[in-house]
Structure formats: C-alpha cells, structure tokens
Amino acid sequence: MAQKLSFPLSLPNPPSPSPSPSNPTFPNPPSTSPITITPLLQDLFFNQKPSSPHLLRPTPSTHPTPRLSPQAYRILQTLINPSFDSNSFHQIFPILFHQLASSSLSSDVLGIIKGLGFNKKFDLALSVFDFIRTRNDLVPLLNGSVISVIVNLLGKTGRVSHAASLLHDLETDGVEVDVYGYTSLITAYANNKKYRDALKVFGKMKEVGCEPTLITYNAILNVYGKMGVPWTKIIALVQDMKCHGLAPDLCTYNTLISCCRAGSLYQEALDLFEEIKVAGFTPDVVTYNVLLDVYGKSRRPKEAMEVLKQMEINGFRPSVVTYNSLVSAYVRGGLLEDVLELKRKMVVKGIKPDVYTYTTLLSGFVKAGKDELAMQVFEEMREVGCKPNICTFNALIKMYGDRGKFEEMERVFKEIKVCKCSPDIVTWNTLLAVFGQNGMDSEVSGVFEEMKRAGFVPERDTFNTLISAYGRCGSFDLAMTVYEKMLEAGVSPDLSTYNAVLATLARGGLWEQSEKILAEMKDGGCKPNEVTYSSLLHAYANGREVDRMKALAEEIYSGKIETHAVLLNTLVLVHSKVDLVVQTERAFLEFRNRGILPDITTLNAMLSIYGRKKKGSKANEILNYMYESGLTLSLTTYNCLMHMYSRTENFQKSEQILREILDKGIDPDVISYNIVIYAYCRNGMMGEAKRIFDEMKAPAPVPDVVTYNTFIASYAADSMFVEAIDVVRHMIKQGCKPNQNTYNSIVDWYCKLKLRDEACNFVQDLDNLDPRLAENEKSRLLDRIAKKWSQLKP
C-alpha cells in the first residue's frame, strides 16, 4: 500500500511574460509633488497567508510607507504594468540614478521594492535589490529598512533559505544587518514553519549584541506557541523581554493567549485576558477569537459561548473565525447535535460557513463514527461551492483509513492532486497514523521514506506520529528509537510527545514507567491533559493494576482531574477490558449525567462487555441505540456481535454476520475470522472451522497465532494430538511463530487425560518440531507438567 501512495506532485508552470512594447514609455504622474503609494505592505513581521483562521493581528511595521519622487513613481508604474517585459529591467530602473544624488534615493528604493512586493512582482523586487547590491556606489542605500523588506518578500514566496543566505552574504560583505533584518528572517522562518531555524536566528542576534525589539519578542512568542513550548519557558521569555525594558503590548497578550492553545491552558488564557484590562489595554476581536480558540482546544464549549456573549456585549461582531472556534469547541466536547444548531444560527446571522467550518464538522462526525453525516457535510460543502482544502482531504483519509477502507483512502489521496492541492505534513502524518493503528509497521516505514523523498523534513508532529504508529504496531523498540532520534535532532518533547510515549507504554501494561513519564512531564512544566490520564488508565488496565485504576477513576469522578468525554470513554473501555461490569456501567451513565453523547468506541466497549457476560438484552439495547443515533457500525461493532453469538447456542449467527459485512463491502480482519472459527471449534464442528480457515487467503487476512491456537486447543481437547501437532507443524511452515499458549494447550490436555509420559515425550521432541524454540521453553513446559500432575494426584 505504501508503494501505491507515492505520486509525483507537479507544480504549475509560471505564465509566460506578455510581450512589452519595443519602446516603453513612462505614464505621466498626476502631479509633480512626491507621491504616496497606498496601500502597501502594512506589516513586515506577521504577514502570511493564514493556514489557520486564528491568525494574530499583525504588529504595525516600524517602517512607514515611503513617499516616492515623480521619477521613482514613473519607474514603479512601468515595472508593475502587466505588459512590462522583465528583460527590459536594466533599461528602465537605472534611470532612477541619472538624477543627482539626493536624500530621496533611499526612500525611492524602499518604496519601489515595497510597491513591487505589494503588486506581487517579487522577482522584480529582488532584481532591484541585486542591482543596488552589485554597485559599490549604491550599497549605502541598502539600509535596515530595505533589507528587512526584501527578506520579508523572500519569506512570503517560500524562499527563506535564499533570505538566510542573503543576510549571511551581506554580513560577509560588510553590510550591517540590524534588528529589523533579523526579525524579518525570524518571521520568514516562522511563516514557513521552520521554527527551529527561527530560534537559531534569535540566538545569533543575542550573540552579536543585536538588541531584540518588542516585535522580535512577539515573533519568538508566536514561534513558541506554534512549537508547543512548555508554558514555563514562554513565561521566562516574557520575563527576559521585560528585563530589556520592553512592556507587553496587545499583540503580545494576544500571542500569549494563543500560546495557551497547545497545552489546553484555558485558566492561564483567562488570567491573561484579565491582565490585558489591568495593563490598560482593551481586548480586541483578535483577543476574543484566540480566547475562544483556547476554550475550543480545551473542550470547554460553555465557556466559549460565554466569551461570545461578552464579545457581542462589547460591540464586536462575531465573524466566521469566531464561529469556527465555537464549532471546534462543540465538536471537541462531543456536542454534535448542538453543533448543527450552532451552524444554523451562524447562517441565520448572515455568516457563511467556510472550508474550516465544514472540515471541522466533517472531522467531528468521522471521529464519532457517523460516516453518513460526515459525507453529507462533504456533499453540502461541494454543493454550496466551498472548495475542499488539504485539511478536508486529510479528514477523509483518516475516515477511510480508520475503517480499513484502503482503496477509498487511496482514491482520496489521488483526488488531492486533481483538486490542485498538495499533500502537506499532516497528510503524511495521517497516513503514518492510519497504518500504525492497523498494525502495518512495514507500511509505516514505507510511507515515512516516501514522505522524506517528497521533501518533507520530519518535525515534532511527525516524530510524535511515528512513536504512536510503532507503538500501535507493538514495535516498542522502534518507537523508543524514534524518540531518541527526535532528541538527537534537537526537537524538545511536548505534550503530544509525552502522550505518544505514554500510549506506547500503556499497550505493554508498563504502568511503573508510565508513572515516571508523568512525573517527568510535571517536572518539566508540561501540564498533563485528558489524553495523558487516559493512557495511564490503559497502562493500569493492561498491567492488571485494578486498584490503581479504580483510585484514578475516583479522582476523575470527584473532579480532582477534569472530566472530559475522552476520559469517560477511557473509563468505559478500561473497566470493560478487565470485566468490571458495575464500574463500566457507572462510567457509561456519566455520559448521560454530563450531557455528553457517547461515541462509537464507547458503545462498542459496552456491547463487548455485555456480550462477554452474556447479557443479550443489554447488548441489544446498545445496538438499538446505535441504530437510532444514526451511527455507522464499525468493524469493531460487528466483531463484538460475532463474539457475543459465538458463545451462545445461536453460534452460527457469527458466520451470518461475517457474510453481512462482506456484502456491505467491509473488509473483515483476522479477528473476524478467528471468532467464527472459534464458534465452530467450540461446538465440535471442525469441518466448518476448516472451511472458514480456507477462506483466509488473499485478500483476506492471513491466519495468525490465535487462529492456529484455536485449532490446536480444539484438537487436543478431543484427544486428537496427532492432528494438533500437525497444525503446529503447518503454522511454523507458514512463518507463524508458536507462542506459549500453543504448547500449553497440548501439554495441559495430555495431563488432564493422565498421559504424563506422552506429555514429557512431546516436550523432549520439541526441538525437532520447532527449530526456533526458545532456550528455556522446554524447561518451562516440564515444570508446567509437573505442577499439573501434582494437582491431579489424589
């Protein structure tokens, strides 16, 4: 699959330049007085095309828009003319210097570069800069303002490496680069998501004694927020800023509130909001929007709605950005029915949903297992002419990947190019996560290699995804290797990193190591969230530390640890896993008490425990609720149903469900087949079990150790030891390694039938049967036989 997902990403060719007149003429200026070019670039430091609807309001540039002389105005008008041939540049621009040197030349050069940048004539702006740089007599015109503007323009066009090289070359040539040049480079790196490079520039500034300005600190705070830097380090930077005599402005506060988003630090965000007023500033629309965003990330929709009310009371009209934050808050809080009403109110107020609105809704329904509603959102989005973006496609890839529908996932991947989008780092991370959660470690490695070939450099999110992916595949060593490589690359762990490591530890039931990671997080100033505690609960459950699990559950119920839908879901899952019915039902009732709708994962867990406990009526109640709620039944749902029937008199219903999901186009997994095989083996219908086994060929899942062990245990229980050993021989031949249960079932049945000598002979001959037998396996089995035999003696 990984090989199929590699597609060439071709970029459109630039348009051919229009032919220019052979004798270009200057348009006459409207007057002989200096001309002010407006509007031009209003911001040199936060000016980027928003990748998020919550872009902070830019800090005004310290370089005002210059006034142009009539000559400079005529040259600029010629250069921005659509019919201008760039090959004529060296005929037109030098005319500016035919006049006697004057103090206006510096302003003219700056104004022309800004004007060309504003009109998206970036290459011509660079040509102006290069022309001056190559003339020794004109180099003094390359002041801090000109340098910062050209760096900004290079950053806007994605040529940040060119900008960095340019500054280096200027310094080598003896041209002074001031704080504005460095700050522009920091912002260029940040806008191109090269956050570590931005921090290196900040460090260099301090090394060379270049004092940062407030704009510089605001830019670095913005970088810290994007990187998810621990809150303690963010506060330390603010203190450093104040020590340099710089007081925070409104942009600083807005940036700080936005920084609270990564760690779901809603209380810290609220404190900052109050501090704004104490400092004498008035919160603006950006302030309210970023605060809403923090509440949305923190899954606190009620508080987000209160912010909206305050916003309207203070005379700020909500925008689509405002409502998108609210939509995100409701979706994250699991309030999917309410979010549709919120969308309706949004439309009534004349606010048109945009691609972010639809994508957030789509993602919410995907996560809740409501695929039909997700697709309805997608279709509505297209009907109203809202063009999907890469985030939309990423959500669809996740939906199909989570359902194991890899053909559909590949189709969506191809459609990205058709819609003139390009896969981004999230696309690749999503693919890594999908293959990881399906235990496809070779595909994980393949996609990672393709991602690097496509030119994407692994950042923190990629490392986090790889740790999670390998952890889901059970490749603990690989996950830890990725973590080590991440540290070696100079990438600091954040909340997501710790959570990924905790999730990996949890799968192995390594609760002691999990507690150490939790302590390390807290010591490092990284605030645990609901995902952190969910992983700790799973670690306790998998490690069979029931008392610790119950104690943590009580902290959640009491409110000592904030309760979210995620934690309630986890409580249902972990209690179900260890067969604690009462505790599972208590956690499930908390959903109703708190007005939160359970998602498909929670309902599957309830279905599973009721099925295992043979509570058929309760299981049917859950199933009916799923149908009434319009949930799309997942493969896990069907597996739970098959498992329930496999242990009843109506065991043949398991195969009926298997046929049903095949008819629906759902690909069963190895668990599906194993359940049906178990149902027939349990009831002595070995012929039917072998028939299902024969179906496990491409494209069906390959039999695993559980499949073979089911046959082995059934044959041994019927005293068919020759057949049982033949199955062992076959599984080894097929490359499936026997585990302890494989041999336990054979020796246990020998002992039950009081065939001690036969059991010992079987063990002594294991070297001939299994060439890769573990060194201590024979002694372990002989000890087991001795223990079983002693229990049988009268």
N, C-alpha and C positions, 0 to 999 in steps of 0.2 A: 504493500500500500504506500509505504513511504516513497518508493521509487516512482509511483504514479503521480505523486503530488508535486513534482518538480516541473514547473512551467516557465519558459522564458518570459521575462517581464519587459516588453518592449516599450520604449518611451516614444511619444510622437515627435516627428522631426520638426524643427523650428520652421516657421513660414519663410519663404524666400523674400528677400527685401524687394520692395517695389522700386521700379526704376525712377531715378531722380532726373530733374531737368539738367541738361548739359551745362547751363549757366545759372546756378542757383542765385536767387536774389533775396535780399532781406525784406521782410514786411516792415512797413513804416510803423514806428511806435506811436501810440496815441498822444504822447506829449514829449517834450524834451526834458522833463524832470525825471529823477530816479523813479523806477517802477518797483512796487512791492508785489512779489509773487505770492498769491494766496489762492487756495490753501496749499500749504506744502506739508512736509512731514512734521507732525505735531509732537512726535515722540521718537527719541533715538534709542530708548532703552527697553521698552516693553512692547514694541510694535511688532506683532506677529499675527499671522492668521490663526484665529482661535482653533485649537484642537479640542477644547472643552468650552462649554457655554459659560464657564465661570471665570473668564479671563479678568484679571485685575485691571482697574483703571490705571492707565499709564501715568507716571510722574512726568510733568512737563519738562521739555528739554531746556537745558541752560543756554542753548544756542538759539537765539531768536531768528526768525526767518529774515534773511538779509534783503536789503533794497538793492536793486540792480541799476547799473548805469544804462543809458539808452543803447550803447553798443552791445553790452552784455545781454540786454533784453532781446535785441535783434538776433544775436547768435543763438540764444536759447530757443527762440521761436523757430529758427531754421532747423535746429537739431531735433526738436520734438515733432516736426512736421512729418506726417505719415509717409510722404513721398521722398523723404531725405535718404540718400544713399550713404551708408556709413563709410564707404570708400572715399567720400569727399571730406571726411572729418579734418584731415590735415590741410585742406584748403580753406576751411571755414574758421575753425577755432583759433588759429594763430593770429587772426585779425584783431582779437581782443588785446594783443600786446603791441599792436602798431602804435597805439597812443603812448604818450609819455607816462612813465611810471607814476602811479598815484596810489593814495591810501585806499582807493575804492577797489583796487585789483583783488585784494584778499576777499572782500565781500562778494565781488563778482564771481570769483572762482567757486566760493562756497555756495552762492545762490544758484549757479549753473548746475553744479553737482546735485544739489537738493532738487532742483527743478527736473532734472533728468530722472532722478530716482522716483519722484512723485509721479512722473509720466511713464514709469516702468521701462525707461531706457537705461537699464543697468550697465550694459556693455559700453555704451557711450560715456556714462558717468565714469567708469573705470578708465576709459581712454583719456578723458580729461585729466584724471589723476596721474596716469602714467606719463602723459605729455609733460606735465609740470615737473614730475619727479626726474625725468631724464634731462632736464635743462638746469644746469648748475645755477644759472642766474635767477631761476624761478623757484628753486627749492624752498627758500624762505616763506613762500606762500603756503607751504604745507604746514599750517598751524594745527593746534589740537582739534579745532572745530572741523576742519576739512578731513583730518584723519579719522575722527570718530564717525563722521557721516559715511565715509567710504567703507569703513569696517561694518557699519550697520547695514549698508546696502548689500555687501557681500554675504552677510549673515542671512539677510532676507531671501537671497537666491540660493541658499544652501551651500555656499562656497566658503564655509567657515574655516576650512584648512588653508584656503588661499588668504583669508583675512589674517590668520595667525602668522603665516609665512611673511606676509606683507609687513606686519608690525616688527617682526624679527629683522627683516632686511633694512627697514628704516632705521632701527636702532644701530644696526651694524654700520650704516652709512652716516651715523652721527646725528640723525634727525631725532629730536626729543619727542617721546611719546608721553603724553600727560595722562591724568586720571580719566579724562573722557575717552581717550583711545582704549585704555584698558577696560573701562566699564562697558564700552560698546562691544569689545571682544567677549567679555563675560556674558553679556546678554545674547550675543550671537550664538555662543556655545549653548546657552540655556534654551534658546528658541529652537535649536537643532537637537535638543535632548542629549547633549554631550556634557552632562553635569559635572563629571569628574574633571574634565578639561577646564570648565569654568572655575572650579575651585583652585586648580593649579595656577590660573592667571591671578586670582585673588591673592594666593600665597606669594607669587612673584612680585606683585605690587608692594607688598609689605617688605619683602627682601630688599627691593631697590629704593625703599624710602618714599614711595608714592602714596600719599595720604588718601584713603578712600573718602568719597563724599557720601552724603545720605543716599543718593541714587545708587551708588555702588553697594552699600549695605542692603538696600531694598532689593537689589538684583540678586545678591547672595542669599538673602532670606527666601526669595522666590525659588532659588535653586534648592535650598534646604527642604522647602516644602515639597517640591517635586521628587526629591530623593527619599523622602520619608525619614529624614534625620531625627534622632531622638529629641524630645522636647527640651531636655536639659541642655543640649548643645545649641539649640535655637536660642534659648534664653541667654546662654553665655555669649552668643554673637551680639545680641541686643545690648548686653552689658558692656561689651567691648566698644560698640558704637557710641554709647553714652559716655564712656571714658574718653573718647575722642572729641567730646563736646558737641555731639550731634543728637538732637532731640528727635524722637519719632514723629513723623507726620501721619496724615490719614492713610496714605498709601502704605506706610509701614504697618499700621494696625490692621489694615485690610489683608495685607500679605500674611501677617502673623495668624490671623483668624483662619485664613486659607491653609496655613501650615498645620492647623489642628485637625484637618480632614484625614490625613494619613493614619493617625493613631486614634481616630474617633474621640478626640479630646473635646467633647462638647462643653464641659464645665469650664475648661480653660478658655474656650472661644467666647463663652458668655461673660467671663471675667474681663476679657479684652474689650468686649463690646461696651461694658460699663466703664472701663478705663478710658475709652475714647471720649466719653462725655466729660469725665473728670479732667481730662487733659485740655478741654476747651474746644474740641472738635465736634462737628455734627455728623453723625453717621449718614452716609450717602447710599444710593441704590446699590452700589457695589458691596458696601458693608453688609446690608441686609441679605443680599444674594449669597455672599460667601458664608454668612452665618447659617442661612438656610441649607446650604450645601453640607456644612459640617453636621447639622442635625440629620440630614438625609443619610450621610455615611454612617452615622451613629445609630440609625434605625429608631429615630425618635420623631415620628410624624406629628404627634400632638404638639410638641414644642415648635416644630417647623411651622405649623399652622398659626401658632401664636405670633411668630415672627412676621408672618404675612399680615396679620391684623395690625401689628404695630407699624409695619411699613406703610399700610394704607392710611392709618390714622395720621401719620407724619407727612402725608401728602405725596408719597412715592407711588407711582402707578406700576403695578406688577407687570413684568414683561414675560416673554416666553422663557427667558432664562430663569426667572423666579419660579414659574410653574414647573419647569423641568426639574428644579431642585425638590419641589414638593412631590412630584411624581416619583422621583427617585426615593424619597423618604418613605412614601407609602409602599412602594414595591419592596424595598429592603425590609420594611416592617411586616410584610406578608399581608397587607391590607389590599388585596387585589380587587375586591368588589368596590371598595371605596375609591380606588384609584380611577376606575372608569367613570365614576360620578365626578371626580375631580377634573378629569379630562373634559367632561360635558360642560362643567362650569367655566372652564378655560375658554371653550369655544363660544359660549354664551357671552362672555366678556369681550369677545372680538379678538381673542389671542389665538392665532393659528398654530396648531401643533407643528413642530418641525421634525427633522430626522432624529434629533436627540430624544424627543418625546416618544416617538414611535419605537425607537430602538430600545429605550428603557422599558416600555410596556412589553415589547416582544421578549426581552430577556427575562422579565419577571414571570411571564406565563411559561416560558421554557423551563425555568427553574422549578416552578410549581407543578410541572408535568402536564400543563394544559396546552398541548400542542395545537389543538384545533383553534383555540383562541389566539395563540401566537401567530398562526398562519393567517387568521382573519385580520390581525393587526397589520401583517405584512402586505396582504392584498389591499386593505384600505389605504395603506401608505402609498402604494403604487397608483391606486385609483384617483387619489387627490393630487397626483403629480409630484409627490415628495420622493426625490431620488434617494435610494439607499446609499449609505456610505460604508466604509470598510467596517465600522463598528456593527452595522446591521448584519453584514455577511458573517462577521465573527460570531454573532449570536446564533445565526442559523447553523454554522459549522458546529458549534457547541451542542445545539439541539440534536442534530442528526448523529453526531459523534457519541453523545451520551446514550442515545438509543441503539447504538451499534449499527446504524444505517450508513455504512461507509461509502456506498455508491452515491447516495444522495449528498453526503458530505463532499465527495469529490466533485459532484456536479456544481455545488455552490462555489467551491474553490475555483472552478473554471469560469463561473459566471462573474467572478470578481473582475477578471480581465475584460470580459465582454462589456461590463458597465464602466470601463475605463477607470477602475480603481486599481490599486496595487496592494498586495498583502503587506501588512505592517508587522511590527514586532509582536503585537497582540495576536495576530493571525497565527504566527508560528508558535507562540506560547500556547494558544488554544489547541492546536494540533498535538503539541507535546503532551498537554494535559489529557486530551481525549485518549490518545494511545496509552498513556500511563495508567489511566483508570481502568482501561481494558486489559491491563497486564501485558501489553505488547512492547516489551523492552527493546526488541530489535528495531521496531518501527520508531520508537522514541529516539534511538541513536541515529537512525537514518534521517529523520526529519531535522534533527539538530545539525547534522552535517549539511543538509540542503539549505538550511537557514543561513549557515555561515557562507556557503557558496553564493547565496543570493546577496551577500554583502552586509548582513546584519551582524553587528557585534553584540555578543551576549551582555546584557545589563542585569541589574539586580533581579528584575521580574523573570528573566529567562532562567537565571540560576535557581530562583525560588521554584519555578515551574518544573525544572529538571529534578530538583530534590524531591518534589511531590510525586512526579511521574515515576521515578525509580523506586520511591517508597511504595507506591501503589503496586508496582510490579514485584514487590518483595525483594528487590535488589538493594538491600540495606547498605552494603559496602559501596556500591556505585553512588548512592545518594550522599553518603558521607564524603566520598571523593569529590563530588561536585561542590559540596560545602567548603572543603579545603581549598579547591581551586578558586572558588569565589573570594575567599580571604586572601589567597596569594595574589589575586588580581587587584587587590586594594579596595574591594567592594565591601562596605560595612553591612553587617546583618541588620535588617529592620524587623518590624512586627511580622511581616509576611514570611520572612526567612525563618524566624524562630517558630512560627506556626507550622511551616513546612517540615522543619526538623522534628517538631513535636508529633506531627501526624505520622511521620515515618517511625518514630519510636513507639507510638501508640499501637501501630499494627503488630509489633512484636511483643506487646504487653510489657515493655520496658519502662515501668512506672517510676522506678527509682531515678533513672536517667532523666525522665520527663520532669520530675520534681526539681532536679538540678538545673535543667534548662530554664524552668520557670523562675527559679531564684536568680539565675544569671540575667534574665530579662529585666527583672525588677531592679537588680543592682545597677544595670546599665541605663536605667531611666526609661525603659521601654514598657509602656503600660499594657498588661495583658488584656485581651478582649474576649468576646464570647467564643471565638474560634479556638483561642488558647485553652480555655476551660473545657471546651468540647473534646479536644484532643486528650486532655488529662483524664477526662471521664472514660474515653475509649481505652486509654492505657491501663486504667484501673480494671475495666471490664475484661480486657484481653489477658491481663495478668491475674484475673480472678481475685482481685483485692476488693471484695464486695463491701467490706466495712468502710474503706476509704471512699469508695464510690458513693455510698449512702451519706457519708458525712459531707462530701462536696455537694451532693444534691440538696441537703438541708440548707447549706449556705445560699444556694440559688433560690430555693423557695422562700427563705427568710428575707431575701433582698440584700443580704450582705454582698453577694455578687449579683450584678444587674441581670435581670431575666430578659432574654430575647427569644424570638421564635427559634433561632438556631439552637440555643441551649435546651429549650423544651423538646425540640426534635431529638437532640442527642440523648436527653434523659429517657425518652421513649425507646430509642434504639439500644442503649446500653442495658437498660433493665430487661428489655425483651431478649437481648443476647444471652443473659445469664438466667433466663426463665423466671424472673420475679414478676409474676402477673399483677399482683396488687400494686407494686411500685410503678409498673408500666402504665396501668390504668390511671393512677394518680397523676402521672406526668401528662397523660393524654387529656385528662379533664382540665388541666391548667390552660390548655389552648382555649377551651370554651370560656373559662373564668376570666381570661385576659382579653377575650375578643379577637383572638388570632386564628386564622384559618390554617389547619394542618396541611402540609404539602404531601405529595405523592410518596416521599420517602418515609414520612411518619406513618401514613396509612398502611404502607407495605409492612412496616415493623409490627403494627397492630394485627394485621392479617396473619403475619408469620407466627406470632406467639399464640394467637387463638387457634391457628391450625395445628401447631405442635401440641397444644394442650387439649386438642380435640373438642374445642368449643365452637362447633359448627354454626350455631345460631348467631353467636357474636361475630364470627368471621363474615357471615352473610350480611350482618348489619353494616360492617365496614365496607364490604363490596358494594352494597346498595348506595351507601353514602358517596362512594367514588363515582358511581354512575350518575346520581342526582346532581353532583357538583360539576359534572361535565369534564372530569379528569380523564386524560388519556392513559389507559392502563399500560404500564411499562412491562418489560420482560420480567423484571423482579416480581411484579404483581402476579403474573401468570405462573412463575416458578413457585411462589408462595402457595397458590391454589393447588398446583400439581403436588407439591409436598404434602399439603393437608390431605388430599384424597388418597395419596399413596399409602397412607397409614390407616385407611378405613376399609370397610367391606366393599365400598364402591371404588376400589383402587384403579379399575380400568378407565375411570374418568380422567386419570392423569394423561393417558395417551390421547384421549379425545381433545384435551386442552392443547397438547402438543400439536395436533393436527390443525386446531383452530388458529394458533398463532402462525403456523406455516402458511395457511390460507390467507392470512391478513398481511403476508409479506414481511413478517417479523422474523429475524434470524434467531433461532434458539441457540443458547450457548451450551457448553458441556454440562453445566448444572441441570439444564432442562432434560437432557438425555439421561443423565445419571439418575434423576428422580424416577423416571419411567422404568428404567432398568431395575432400580431398587424395588419398585412396586411389584414387578413381575417376579423377581428373585425371591422376595419376601413371601410370596404366595406359591412358591414352588413351580412357577411357570417358566422354566429355564429356556424353553424353545422360543417363547415370546420375547424374553430378555435378549437372547442372541439375535433375534430379528431386529430389534431396536439398535443393538450394537453394530450390526452390519450396515445400518444407515449412517453410522458415524464415519463418513468418508467425505472427501471434498465435494461441495463446500461446507459440509457440516463440521462441527468442532472435532478435533482429534481426541480419542479417549485419553483420559488422564489416570493418575494413580487411583483415584476414587472409583472410577469405572471398573478397573481391573479388580480392585479390592472387594467390590460388591460381588462379583462373580466368585472370587476365591473364597470369601466367607460363606456364600450360599452352598458351594460345592462341599466345603469342609463340613458344614452343618449337616449335610446329607451323607456324610461318610464317603464322599467321592473325592478322596485325596489325590488319586492319580490325575483326575480332571483339574483339581485345584492347582497342582504343581505344574500341569501343562499350561495353565493360564499364566502362572509366574514366568515360565519359560518364554511364552509368547510376548508378554509385556516387555521383558528385557530385550528380546529381539527387536521390538518396535522402538526401542530407545527410551522407554518409560522406566525410570528407576524405582524399584520397590522401596517402601518405607517400613517403619517398624510395625504398623498395623497389618501390612501384607503378611509378614511371618507370624505375628501374634495370633491371628485368626486360625492359622493352621495348627500351631502347637497347642493352642487352647482347646481346640476340638479334639485333638489326639488325647489330651489329658482328661477331658470330660468323658470320653469313651474308654478311659483307663488303658490307653495304648501308650504307656510311658516309653517303652523301648523304641517304638516306631517314631515317637516324637524326637527322642535323642538321636536316632539314626538320621532323621530328616535334617536336624541341625548340623550333625557332623558332616553331612554330604553337601552342605550349602555352598561350599567353595566351588564345587563342580557346576552347581546350578547358576550361581551369581558371581561371576569373576570380579565384580567391583564391590563385593561385600565389605562393609565397614569392619575395621580391625577388631573391634570389641563386640560385634553383633552376635557372634556365636556364644560368647560367654554370657552376654545379656539374656539370650534365649534359654540357655541351660539353667541359669538362675531362675528364670520365669517358670520353667518346667518343674524345678524342684519346689518352688513356692506353691504352684498349683497342685502338685502331687501331695504335698503335706496337708493342704486344705481338704483333699478328697479322702484321706485316711480316716477310718472310724475312730 
